[in-house]
Amino acid sequence: MTLQASIWLILSVLGIFSIIIIITRIFGLRTFAKMSSFDFASTIAVGSVLASIILNTDYSLLKGAITLITIIGFQTLFSYLVRKHDFFKKIVTNKPQIVMWNGEILHDKLKFCNVGVDDLLAKLREANVHDFSEVKAVIFESTGDVSVIHNNDGRPVAKELLKDVNIENINF
């Protein structure tokens, strides 16, 4: 690698990272949040563009900036449509699923989510669960994260917490 190529590489990295910071300031922190599968896909696409700009001499900073603005602009439009239109939200987002309820593993829900019992057990350990009886609910979120709601003092789960969750076949 020549000195000129090295300098160009360093300037490209500095330039594209500066562009990413500016775009993030304009479009907000959700730019790199993992709140939906679309956010995840956008983050992967941004990473791919960054790598292409830095490593590929055919990419210019301007072309990279336009590509990044397009990806993040589309992500912003997508999140707006999901927030404002229930129909759009229903067809493009996954509904969170309850995979454990009142200390009982719901094997059919695990299978539907393509999650193994070992994965669930690992998440329970991460949540500091000592016994299944401590678990009120485990929710496989639309982002792929797992939320564990503990069963402290036998209190019921607030309905608002389960608002968008698929609760069919769950007895309250």
WORAZI-V946296 format. One line per field, one symbol per residue. burial: 1 if it has 24 or more other ideal C-beta (glycine too) atoms within 12 Angstrom, else 0. Layout:
# WORAZI-V946296
burial->???
This chain:
# WORAZI-V946296
burial->0000000000010011001100100010011100110110011001001100110000101001101110110011011001000000000011111111100011001100101000010011001010000011111111000111111000001000010011000000
